[in-house]
Amino acid sequence: MENLFAKIKTACLTVVVWLNQWAKDHILHFAVADNIATVSGIILSFIFGWILSPGWIAVAVVFITAAAILLKDCWIDDSADWRDILAGLIGLAWALLKLWLFWLAIVLAR
């Protein structure tokens, strides 16, 4: 059991060191994409959760967030940076993980 906790601690420290190397702009892109995906996922879950499965809601969340990322980085910004788009996509992936945990908790609570 101690070996498992040591591996988890090492993995968390690796992620923290990797995130500390990011520029402030990339962290903001990550956070904005994460927030857009999480909020849209929760709203869609409450509105369409009785009709659609979590898989279809996740697809809608991906389209909404990817459209927001591409709209902001390719259309609004003066120069599109692939690292900003990548940071946004990583934020989207993080939000999908949180949403799947949210949906799993709802299913298990029934």
TORVOTI-766625 format. One line per 2 residues: number of its first residue (from 1); their letters; for each residue x, y, z of C-alpha. Coordinates in Angstrom, 1 decimal, padded with zeros to 4 digits. Layout:
% residues N
NUM) A) X/Y/Z  ...
END
This chain:
% residues 110
1) ME) 000.0/000.0/000.0  002.9/002.4/000.8
3) NL) 004.3/001.7/-002.7  000.9/002.7/-004.3
5) FA) 001.0/006.0/-002.3  004.6/006.6/-003.3
7) KI) 003.7/006.1/-007.0  000.7/008.4/-006.7
9) KT) 002.8/011.1/-005.0  005.5/010.8/-007.7
11) AC) 002.9/011.1/-010.5  001.3/014.2/-008.8
13) LT) 004.7/015.8/-008.4  005.5/015.1/-012.0
15) VV) 002.3/016.8/-013.1  002.9/019.8/-010.9
17) VW) 006.4/020.2/-012.2  005.2/020.0/-015.7
19) LN) 002.4/022.5/-015.1  004.8/024.9/-013.4
21) QW) 006.7/025.2/-016.7  003.6/026.5/-018.5
23) AK) 003.3/030.2/-019.2  000.5/032.1/-017.6
25) DH) -001.3/032.4/-020.9  -001.4/028.7/-021.4
27) IL) -002.8/028.1/-017.9  -005.5/030.6/-018.6
29) HF) -006.4/028.8/-021.8  -006.5/025.5/-019.9
31) AV) -008.7/027.0/-017.2  -011.1/028.7/-019.6
33) AD) -011.6/025.6/-021.6  -012.1/023.5/-018.4
35) NI) -014.7/025.9/-017.2  -016.6/026.1/-020.5
37) AT) -016.7/022.3/-020.7  -017.7/021.8/-017.1
39) VS) -020.4/024.4/-017.1  -021.9/023.3/-020.4
41) GI) -021.7/019.7/-019.4  -023.6/020.3/-016.2
43) IL) -026.2/022.5/-017.8  -026.7/020.0/-020.7
45) SF) -027.0/017.2/-018.1  -029.7/018.9/-016.2
47) IF) -031.6/020.0/-019.3  -031.2/016.9/-021.5
49) GW) -030.1/014.2/-019.0  -033.5/012.5/-019.1
51) IL) -033.4/012.1/-022.9  -029.7/011.7/-023.8
53) SP) -027.0/009.3/-022.5  -023.9/010.8/-020.9
55) GW) -022.0/009.8/-024.1  -024.1/012.1/-026.3
57) IA) -023.8/014.9/-023.8  -020.1/014.5/-023.8
59) VA) -020.0/014.7/-027.6  -022.1/018.0/-027.3
61) VV) -019.7/019.3/-024.7  -016.7/018.5/-026.9
63) FI) -018.3/020.3/-029.9  -019.2/023.4/-027.8
65) TA) -015.8/023.7/-026.1  -013.8/022.9/-029.3
67) AA) -015.8/025.6/-031.1  -015.1/028.1/-028.4
69) IL) -011.4/027.3/-028.4  -011.1/027.5/-032.1
71) LK) -013.2/030.7/-032.3  -011.1/032.4/-029.7
73) DC) -007.7/031.3/-030.9  -008.2/031.3/-034.7
75) WI) -010.7/034.1/-035.2  -010.5/036.6/-032.3
77) DD) -006.7/036.4/-031.5  -004.3/038.1/-033.9
79) SA) -002.1/035.1/-034.2  -003.2/031.5/-033.5
81) DW) -000.7/029.6/-031.4  -000.9/025.8/-031.5
83) RD) 000.2/025.7/-027.8  -002.8/027.8/-026.8
85) IL) -005.1/025.4/-028.7  -003.3/022.4/-027.1
87) AG) -003.7/023.9/-023.6  -007.4/024.3/-024.3
89) LI) -007.8/020.7/-025.5  -006.0/019.5/-022.4
91) GL) -008.4/021.6/-020.3  -011.3/020.0/-022.3
93) AW) -009.9/016.5/-021.5  -009.6/017.4/-017.8
95) AL) -013.2/018.6/-017.8  -014.5/015.5/-019.5
97) LK) -012.8/013.4/-016.7  -014.6/015.5/-014.1
99) LW) -017.9/015.2/-015.9  -017.6/011.4/-016.2
101) LF) -017.0/011.3/-012.5  -020.1/013.5/-012.0
103) WL) -022.2/011.2/-014.1  -020.9/008.1/-012.4
105) AI) -021.8/009.6/-009.0  -025.4/010.3/-010.3
107) VL) -025.7/006.8/-011.6  -024.4/005.2/-008.4
109) AR) -026.7/007.4/-006.3  -029.8/005.9/-008.0
END
